[in-house]
Amino acid sequence: MAGSTASTTTPASNNNNPLAVRNAFLKAAIVRSQKLPRQLYSTGGEVQFTLPHAGYGIFCILDFDGQIVTTGSGGSQKFSDKAPWNLFDKVSFDDYLGINRISCTGHDLHERLLARKYEFDENNQNLIQAYSNQRLDFSLGGATGAAGTYPLVFSEVVPISLHENTTEGSFPFTIPNGDNVITVNFASETGSTNDSVIKTTTAGFTNTFSGTVGCTYYYWDVPAGTQLPVDDFALVHELRRVKDTSALTAGDEHRYTLRTGRTYYQIIQNLRINDAGDTADVNTIDFYIDGDTSTMTETLVAYLTRMYLKHGRDQEPGIFIWDFWSKPWTPNQYGSLETSLELDSDTDVTGNSYVSIFMESMYTTSKILSDLANMPGGQKS
């Protein structure tokens, strides 16, 4: 593939220190990228990107570059509070073995970026991304909208490794067996809920979306003879979103049990009360281990103060973060893990209300190790 240096690498032996092997690999590596052909957006459709058989994956950047043509008059409309990132209704990443590593929404990836990087544009509170000089914006022509043509440009970061400074969760993309594929499904453009991109309040306008979706793949390329951090490549970096549709009741505690057998780095919950992100109606935030053993119980004010102290900014309404990056929960440390949000007794739950749970974790698979061990002459890159 273009931009990839042909080389032979050797799986690390069990006698090597895994951390030393990882550091040596990263020191030897060159970060490269490949831009895939852009694909045409279609209403309610999907696009797929087959990633190049090159290097060891770090992350991909998906971007939408298009416009909204608004025609008509007399109506009133506004973007969803999840827009524009929720145009990507589902983002999936399946590796060459058929392992589904990512299954979440574009808005989940946006919230992950905020939780990890805390970057935002002081001059545009709706655009919470970091670009160097060019502002990539979206607009509907004012609070009530107007007929016209408006740009719609945004991007998403799709992680492969745990982060850009470690090979944990990455794997060789050069193994010839099968493909690594990112799939993007598109959401409804206009509707009555915040799950659509434009939430229409009164009739009068017609909106036509058009554009293209691009994907840029970033990876490590290493010289011949570089040992592989095989222990890291045995880890699957998993991002998964679950929408809990169980009824929410004023004064009740909403608890969610995490899947076992995983090392957890962070949980991001989005509380929606009557189809709007809602922080103020939460009374107590908690996290439980092995049943009813609480690791941290906080009032809303205490939680928000701690989050501001840690992140340097408030999160979007309804977003609650359990951050374990400094000390992840490993499977040998727990029998069960549960998140908890307790609603105020006077919460007015009358409309579309639910909690979505975004989980970032890692678990071990031996399949990639088998492929590495069985390839003659070591891994080709």
Protein Blocks (a to p, Z undefined) as FASTA:
>chain_A
ZZiacdddddddfkbcfklmmmmmmmmpccdddddddddddehiacddddddehjdfbdc
dddddddddedehiacdddfkbcklmmmbacdddfkopafbdcdfklmmmmmmmmnopac
fklmklccddfklccdddehijnopaddddddddddddfbfblkbcghiacfkbmghcdd
dddddddfbdcbfkbmbdcfbghiacddedddddddddddddehiacdfklmmpccdddd
dddfbdcdehiacdddddehiacfbdcddddeehiacfklpfbdcddeehjacfbdcdfk
lmmmmmmmmnopacdehiacddfklmccdfklpfbdcddddddfklccfbdcdddddddd
ddddfklmmmmmmpghiaaZZ
